[in-house]
Amino acid sequence: MVSYFTATGNSLYIAKQLGNEPVSIPQIINNTDLTFEADKIGIVCPVYGHEMPKMVKEFIKKATFKTDYFYIILTYGMLHGGAAELADKYTKSVGKKVDYAKAIVMVDNFLPNFDMVEQCAIDKKIPENLALIKADINSKKRMIEKAGFKNKMIHKGYMAMVKNQDETVWSKFKVEDTCVLCGTCTKVCPVGAIKLTDTKAEHTMKNCQACYACVHACPTKAIKFTIPEKNPDVRYRNENITLDEIVKANNQM
Ligand SMILES: Cc1cc2nc3c(=O)[nH]c(=O)nc-3n(C[C@H](O)[C@H](O)[C@H](O)COP(=O)(O)O)c2cc1C
């Protein structure tokens, strides 16, 4: 059994490579019974500020995993900051055990820092890295990827930077008049935080995961940041994943 959280398809793509019919966490998080039993149970999710998304943490806390082998694969873009060790630490803190945790580099969808054209042009050796992860999981390798000195320093610097920062700074969006009220943003949001008004879509902070699914999926690029971004004219979705798959994964309407 493989479950996943995705905004732009990277984690869904990896989840599909690791198991048949992966299960979307936003679609099951509110189920009354979150007990899962399987030979292997895995979670695939993006890295946000070196950590797992809030909803994935909540899922791990609430769920019961009856398995001999529990693994977490973290998709990231440029600097994972020790994401596997941090995921292991969090999982232990809620009384559960991870057998294998590893990060895999993909296109970085963090629009404030990265231009999607530049990101898509980088060969991140995804097939090669994925093959290694698949082999590890097939053989039930038990390992938590070490952060290493560089990532530890990066994480330390990041924590100092965000210490006194309003965390909503990364997810305050404005919707421009180019919004055509198509409703795509409302359907790709994993927490139903976007509503349509008579004139345009409206984003609310309520439970926003700062995943950027709405920003990336808007066909007219009407959803913009209130902080500078690298290239407001280009958005991203994993080339192997359709918009329909993102909607099926996240739709709360
Ligand atoms: C709010 C936010 C924070 C992110 N933080 C990091 C980070 O700390 N390090 C990193 O390498 N990538 C970071 N990323 C990039 C994503 O982890 C990466 O693109 C991921 O593969 C996206 O997965 P998805 O397509 O399944 O949503 C961040 C992305 C977002 C939206």
The ligand as an SDF file (V2000), in Angstrom:
LIG
                    3D

 31 33  0  0  0  0  0  0  0  0999 V2000
    5.9570   25.6650    0.1320 C   0  0  0  0  0  0  0  0  0  0  0  0
    7.0310   24.8220   -0.5120 C   0  0  0  0  0  0  0  0  0  0  0  0
    8.2200   24.5940    0.1710 C   0  0  0  0  0  0  0  0  0  0  0  0
    9.2270   23.8190   -0.4200 C   0  0  0  0  0  0  0  0  0  0  0  0
   10.3710   23.5880    0.2960 N   0  0  0  0  0  0  0  0  0  0  0  0
   11.3680   22.8790   -0.2670 C   0  0  0  0  0  0  0  0  0  0  0  0
   12.5860   22.6590    0.4530 C   0  0  0  0  0  0  0  0  0  0  0  0
   12.7410   23.0190    1.6150 O   0  0  0  0  0  0  0  0  0  0  0  0
   13.5860   22.0130   -0.1930 N   0  0  0  0  0  0  0  0  0  0  0  0
   13.4580   21.5740   -1.4910 C   0  0  0  0  0  0  0  0  0  0  0  0
   14.4150   21.0290   -2.0310 O   0  0  0  0  0  0  0  0  0  0  0  0
   12.3030   21.7200   -2.1770 N   0  0  0  0  0  0  0  0  0  0  0  0
   11.2490   22.3720   -1.6040 C   0  0  0  0  0  0  0  0  0  0  0  0
   10.0720   22.5310   -2.2860 N   0  0  0  0  0  0  0  0  0  0  0  0
    9.9020   21.8800   -3.6160 C   0  0  0  0  0  0  0  0  0  0  0  0
    9.0830   20.5980   -3.5470 C   0  0  0  0  0  0  0  0  0  0  0  0
    9.4240   19.8290   -2.4160 O   0  0  0  0  0  0  0  0  0  0  0  0
    9.2530   19.7120   -4.7990 C   0  0  0  0  0  0  0  0  0  0  0  0
    9.1260   20.4310   -5.9740 O   0  0  0  0  0  0  0  0  0  0  0  0
    8.2920   18.5400   -4.7690 C   0  0  0  0  0  0  0  0  0  0  0  0
    8.7840   17.5290   -5.6070 O   0  0  0  0  0  0  0  0  0  0  0  0
    6.8860   18.8850   -5.2070 C   0  0  0  0  0  0  0  0  0  0  0  0
    6.0950   17.7230   -5.1320 O   0  0  0  0  0  0  0  0  0  0  0  0
    4.6570   17.6070   -5.7820 P   0  0  0  0  0  0  0  0  0  0  0  0
    4.8130   17.8510   -7.2670 O   0  0  0  0  0  0  0  0  0  0  0  0
    4.2390   16.1930   -5.4940 O   0  0  0  0  0  0  0  0  0  0  0  0
    3.7700   18.6050   -5.1570 O   0  0  0  0  0  0  0  0  0  0  0  0
    9.0430   23.2830   -1.7230 C   0  0  0  0  0  0  0  0  0  0  0  0
    7.8470   23.5110   -2.4050 C   0  0  0  0  0  0  0  0  0  0  0  0
    6.8460   24.2750   -1.8150 C   0  0  0  0  0  0  0  0  0  0  0  0
    5.5640   24.5030   -2.5710 C   0  0  0  0  0  0  0  0  0  0  0  0
  1  2  1  0
  2  3  1  0
  2 30  2  0
  3  4  2  0
  4  5  1  0
  4 28  1  0
  5  6  2  0
  6  7  1  0
  6 13  1  0
  7  8  2  0
  7  9  1  0
  9 10  1  0
 10 11  2  0
 10 12  1  0
 12 13  2  0
 13 14  1  0
 14 15  1  0
 14 28  1  0
 15 16  1  0
 16 17  1  0
 16 18  1  0
 18 19  1  0
 18 20  1  0
 20 21  1  0
 20 22  1  0
 22 23  1  0
 23 24  1  0
 24 25  2  0
 24 26  1  0
 24 27  1  0
 28 29  2  0
 29 30  1  0
 30 31  1  0
M  END
$$$$
